Amino acid sequence: MWLNIVSAAIKDLFSGQISDFLSYGSLVLGDLEYLLHQHFQRLSESEKQVMSWLANQIKAVEISKKAALLELSPSEFLKAVESLRRRSLIEKVQKGDRAIFTVQPAIAEYIKTHIL
């Protein structure tokens, strides 16, 4: 569904020119904003905290590097990460023998512009 929305925006706003879309200074979310808003509203407070923290990371991070400023117990933090993974809202990337986590760019953009 996301691909259909983005492809429609590329066709409509950028006359089908993918390079123009990619060179645009900000990510165009269009109808995705509504979908992301619905998903974000259903998250628990701990899940929202984890999402916001991950969205502000420059690179993918190990969950063992949890920021001290997150006011979550280790148990709450891990439950939130597991729940977000099940919902496909955060991504796990294998880097050697380590697992690192990140937020997809569209989701990070939404969080940065609408939540923070």
C-alpha positions in Angstrom: 0.0 0.0 0.0 2.8 2.4 0.9 4.5 1.8 -2.5 1.2 2.6 -4.3 0.8 5.8 -2.3 4.4 6.9 -3.0 4.3 5.9 -6.7 1.0 7.9 -7.0 2.7 11.0 -5.4 5.7 10.6 -7.8 3.4 10.4 -10.8 1.2 13.3 -9.7 3.6 15.7 -8.1 6.8 15.0 -10.0 5.4 13.9 -13.4 6.8 10.4 -12.8 10.4 11.6 -12.4 11.8 9.5 -9.6 15.1 11.5 -9.6 13.1 14.7 -8.9 11.3 13.0 -6.1 14.5 11.7 -4.6 16.2 15.1 -4.9 13.4 16.9 -3.1 14.7 18.4 0.1 12.1 16.7 2.4 10.4 13.4 2.3 7.0 13.7 0.8 4.6 11.6 2.9 1.3 12.6 1.5 -1.4 10.1 2.3 1.2 8.1 4.4 0.8 10.7 7.1 -2.7 9.7 7.8 -1.7 6.0 8.0 1.3 6.7 10.2 -0.9 8.9 12.5 -3.3 6.0 13.0 -0.5 3.6 13.8 1.2 6.0 16.1 -1.9 6.7 18.1 -2.3 3.0 18.9 1.1 2.7 20.5 1.7 2.6 24.2 3.7 5.5 25.8 6.7 3.2 26.1 6.5 2.3 22.4 6.2 6.0 21.5 9.3 6.7 23.6 11.3 4.0 21.8 10.1 5.1 18.4 11.1 8.7 19.1 14.5 7.7 20.4 15.2 5.5 17.4 14.0 8.2 15.0 16.5 10.6 16.3 19.5 8.3 16.0 21.8 9.0 13.1 22.6 5.4 12.6 21.0 2.1 13.6 21.8 1.2 17.2 22.1 -1.8 19.5 19.3 -2.0 22.0 22.0 -2.5 24.7 22.8 1.2 24.0 19.4 2.3 25.3 19.6 6.0 26.2 19.6 6.7 29.9 17.1 9.5 29.3 14.4 7.0 28.4 12.4 6.6 31.5 11.7 3.0 31.0 12.8 0.0 33.0 14.8 -2.6 31.1 11.8 -4.8 31.0 9.5 -2.1 29.6 12.1 -1.2 27.0 12.5 -4.7 25.7 8.7 -5.3 25.6 8.3 -2.1 23.6 11.1 -3.1 21.2 9.5 -6.6 20.7 6.1 -5.1 20.1 7.4 -2.6 17.6 9.3 -5.4 15.7 6.1 -7.5 15.6 4.3 -4.5 14.1 7.1 -3.9 11.6 7.6 -0.4 12.8 11.3 -0.8 13.6 13.8 -2.8 11.6 16.4 -5.2 12.8 19.6 -5.4 10.8 22.3 -8.0 11.4 25.7 -6.5 11.6 28.2 -9.2 12.0 27.3 -11.0 15.2 25.3 -8.0 16.5 21.7 -7.0 15.9 21.1 -3.3 15.4 17.7 -1.5 15.1 16.5 1.5 13.2 13.3 3.2 12.0 12.4 3.4 8.4 13.0 6.9 6.9 9.3 7.6 6.3 8.4 6.8 9.8 11.4 8.8 11.2 10.4 11.8 9.1 6.8 11.5 10.4 8.0 11.4 14.0 10.4 14.3 13.6 7.9 16.6 12.0 4.7 15.6 13.8 5.6 14.2 17.2 8.8 15.9 18.4 
